[in-house]
Amino acid sequence: MSASTSGTSGNKSGSKSGRKIVLWRHGQTSWNLERRFQGSTDIGLTEAGVAQARRSARLLASLRPDAIVASDLQRAAATAAELAAVTGLPVAHDAALRETYAGEWQGLTHDEILGKYGEQYAAWKRGEPVRRGGGELETEVADRAAPVVLEHAGRLPEGGTLVVVSHGGTIRTTIGRLLGLESYYWEGLGGLSNCCWSVLGEGARGWRLMEHNAGTLPEPVLGDDD
């Protein structure tokens, strides 16, 4: 899936630098297979998840990234390590890139959440600000994660590329914040599959969504609005 969406935040100078941010979700875990809510629980990759990370790392390495920053949870750190092994780049780890803390939801399957917290789940899906399981609001996740991404992006050279290795919910909220979207509309971005990524490019009016939930190398968008 490819998209080209104008954003209003992230480029303080207003200049077109050509920088890119690749937001890469970690590989498969056993809890992903069980549809169990992970949140900030520290779950490792399955063998399939490691293989996903290695395959994706080879693709992303061809983008010649300049820097890698990752969540410190082991599923993200192990995914990032595969790209570091191919590129020789160091990985900066930051707890601010962890997945949403969801309190009592963590460790429960999707069906268990619906059974125990059905009203809370429905309110969240309606776009209401909900502390799922007594945990973080989505806006609070964006408050901690987006500044870290922008800080590392700000260190890039002209035309440089940053790879951010994180989690589905954190990536979605960060993209929404960098595009300047109201939080109600963040759900419309959709989720990322394991080891897929989204690409933001910096333009004259801020960050634009160039690719979303991609598993192949980004291609230029050719059209009148480019």
Phi, psi and omega in degrees: 000132181233141180216153174231106189232130180283141176241166184241003181227162174108339180242090187293329184277340182080001180272157181264104187262343181075014177288154179228146174240121176257116180258111193246122178280148180296166178286177184296142173238167178295327179289329173300315181297325181274001184055043181257131184291118183274312184057227181271005176296137187269092183251137181274173179282149168281173175300320178296323179295322177295318179296321176300315182296320180294318179296312182295324180299321179296323178291311184293331179298331180290347174280355180054060180297152179262338184202153178229131173229141186218154167302150179273358174291143193298330180292326177280319181297320179292325176295313179299324182298330179293321178289322178298322181295327182278321187266338185080005180279147172285159177248125171270128180255138182218124181296340179293346179265008177296162176292161178308130172282123185238026171049239186290346176287334187295130182092349179271149174282167179304315181294323179294322177297315179298322182288322184265330187228040185302316181293320179294318179297316180297320179296319177298316180293334177283353179095011178281149177289109186235133172271088184301122181065016183084014183266216186279150166283153178299324179294329178289327175296314178297324180299325182269327186274316186300317179298326178294316178298315180294324178299313181289324177295326180294342179270355183291151171286169176306127179076010184282166182232129176251133173254124179250118181256115187212214190232158187306308181294318180294320178296315181298315181292325179292317177300313180303318180293316182291333177277353180077022180277146172294148187300332179302329186267359183297325180300331181295345177289336181078166183272172176250139173287163178303131177064021169262170187215165173236151184236126173252136176243145183267125179236192185296332182249018178118207184273141177239143175278113184262324178217147178220133181054045182270149175233004176233170183295139178299143175243150179300143175273117182258119181179176183291339183265008183289000000 
